Amino acid sequence: FSRISSCNPEPACQTIRREEDVEEKKKLPTPFLGFTPLDNLGISSIIKERMTQALRYFKESTEQNHILAQVWAPVKNGNRYVLTTSGQPFVLDPHSNGLHQYRTVSLMYMFAVDGEINGTLGLPGRVFRQKLPEWTPNVQYYSS
């Protein structure tokens, strides 16, 4: 069994029924223009539930026994935006002590993504800035 975080008190199977609702959703601000879970709690919950579902499907479709997949999302921290995995969906093999430790350590990290250069970018920050996915069997292969 894998451990999957529960992030949504609402059902994920909500559909947009009216065209005006679709138009309204297109007007939602980007994370850098004020989107926070408090601003759009329902939207945030739906997105997190869908990401949780995608991670669950990923876990079920892989042949790997030991897996950790975690979402990093931008949040406002003071007057800056940072990436964090705290409070975000993840899937974790409960039988892998090393991955559990890695997840625990990951929760302590934040990576600046708001254009400031005096913060550590890190792998999640680089992926976010370049808008290109990366995958690695071992994060020790990476440098900043």
C-alpha positions as CSV (number, residue, x, y, z in Angstrom):
1,F,0.0,0.0,0.0
2,S,1.2,3.5,-0.7
3,R,0.6,6.5,1.5
4,I,-1.3,9.3,-0.3
5,S,-2.0,12.6,1.4
6,S,-5.5,13.7,1.7
7,C,-5.8,17.3,0.6
8,N,-9.4,17.9,-0.2
9,P,-12.6,18.1,1.9
10,E,-14.6,18.5,-1.3
11,P,-15.4,15.9,-4.0
12,A,-13.1,16.0,-7.0
13,C,-15.8,15.2,-9.6
14,Q,-17.3,18.7,-10.0
15,T,-18.0,19.8,-13.5
16,I,-18.4,23.2,-14.9
17,R,-22.0,23.3,-16.3
18,R,-22.3,26.9,-17.4
19,E,-20.3,28.8,-20.0
20,E,-20.1,31.8,-17.7
21,D,-18.4,29.6,-15.0
22,V,-15.8,28.6,-17.6
23,E,-15.1,32.3,-18.5
24,E,-14.9,33.2,-14.8
25,K,-12.3,30.4,-14.2
26,K,-10.2,31.8,-17.1
27,K,-10.0,35.1,-15.2
28,L,-8.4,33.5,-12.1
29,P,-5.1,35.1,-11.3
30,T,-1.8,33.3,-11.6
31,P,0.1,32.4,-8.4
32,F,2.1,35.6,-8.7
33,L,-1.0,37.7,-8.8
34,G,-2.5,36.7,-5.5
35,F,-3.8,33.1,-5.9
36,T,-3.6,31.6,-2.5
37,P,-5.6,28.9,-0.9
38,L,-7.5,31.5,1.2
39,D,-8.5,33.4,-1.9
40,N,-9.8,30.4,-3.8
41,L,-10.2,27.6,-1.3
42,G,-12.6,25.6,-3.5
43,I,-10.4,25.9,-6.6
44,S,-7.3,25.1,-4.6
45,S,-8.9,22.0,-3.1
46,I,-10.1,20.7,-6.5
47,I,-6.6,21.2,-8.0
48,K,-5.0,19.4,-5.0
49,E,-7.5,16.5,-5.3
50,R,-6.8,16.1,-9.0
51,M,-3.0,16.1,-8.4
52,T,-3.5,13.5,-5.6
53,Q,-5.5,11.4,-8.1
54,A,-2.8,11.7,-10.7
55,L,-0.2,10.7,-8.3
56,R,-2.3,7.7,-7.2
57,Y,-2.6,6.6,-10.9
58,F,1.1,7.1,-11.4
59,K,1.9,4.9,-8.4
60,E,-0.5,2.2,-9.6
61,S,0.9,2.2,-13.1
62,T,4.6,2.0,-12.2
63,E,6.6,-1.1,-11.8
64,Q,8.8,0.5,-9.1
65,N,8.6,-0.8,-5.6
66,H,10.0,2.2,-3.9
67,I,8.5,5.5,-4.9
68,L,8.2,9.0,-3.7
69,A,6.4,11.6,-5.9
70,Q,5.6,15.0,-4.4
71,V,4.2,18.2,-5.6
72,W,6.0,21.5,-5.1
73,A,3.8,24.5,-5.3
74,P,4.4,28.3,-5.1
75,V,3.1,30.0,-1.9
76,K,3.6,33.4,-0.5
77,N,6.1,33.5,2.4
78,G,6.3,37.1,3.7
79,N,6.8,39.3,0.6
80,R,8.3,36.5,-1.6
81,Y,7.0,33.5,-3.4
82,V,8.7,30.2,-2.7
83,L,8.1,26.6,-3.7
84,T,7.2,24.2,-0.9
85,T,6.0,20.6,-0.8
86,S,4.5,21.2,2.7
87,G,0.7,20.8,2.5
88,Q,0.9,19.5,-1.1
89,P,-0.1,16.1,-2.5
90,F,2.4,13.2,-2.5
91,V,2.6,9.5,-2.8
92,L,5.1,7.5,-0.7
93,D,5.9,3.9,-0.3
94,P,5.5,3.2,3.4
95,H,8.1,0.4,3.3
96,S,11.0,2.7,2.3
97,N,12.5,4.3,5.3
98,G,15.0,6.3,3.2
99,L,12.2,7.8,1.1
100,H,10.3,8.6,4.2
101,Q,13.3,10.4,5.6
102,Y,13.7,12.3,2.3
103,R,10.1,13.4,2.4
104,T,10.5,14.6,5.9
105,V,13.6,16.7,5.0
106,S,11.9,18.0,1.9
107,L,9.1,19.5,4.0
108,M,11.7,21.8,5.6
109,Y,12.9,23.3,2.3
110,M,11.6,26.3,0.4
111,F,13.0,27.6,-2.9
112,A,12.6,31.2,-4.1
113,V,10.8,31.5,-7.5
114,D,9.8,35.1,-7.6
115,G,12.7,36.4,-9.7
116,E,15.0,37.2,-6.8
117,I,18.5,35.9,-7.3
118,N,19.6,35.8,-3.6
119,G,17.8,32.5,-2.9
120,T,18.7,28.9,-3.6
121,L,16.9,27.8,-6.7
122,G,17.3,24.1,-6.2
123,L,15.8,21.3,-8.5
124,P,12.2,22.2,-7.9
125,G,12.9,25.9,-8.5
126,R,14.8,25.1,-11.7
127,V,11.9,23.0,-13.0
128,F,9.4,25.7,-12.1
129,R,11.3,28.5,-13.8
130,Q,12.2,26.5,-16.9
131,K,8.7,25.1,-17.2
132,L,10.2,21.7,-18.2
133,P,9.7,18.5,-16.3
134,E,12.7,16.6,-14.9
135,W,12.9,13.1,-13.5
136,T,15.7,11.4,-11.8
137,P,16.2,8.0,-10.2
138,N,18.5,9.6,-7.6
139,V,18.5,13.3,-6.6
140,Q,22.2,12.9,-5.6
141,Y,22.9,13.1,-9.4
142,Y,21.9,16.8,-9.3
143,S,23.7,19.9,-8.4
144,S,22.3,23.5,-8.0
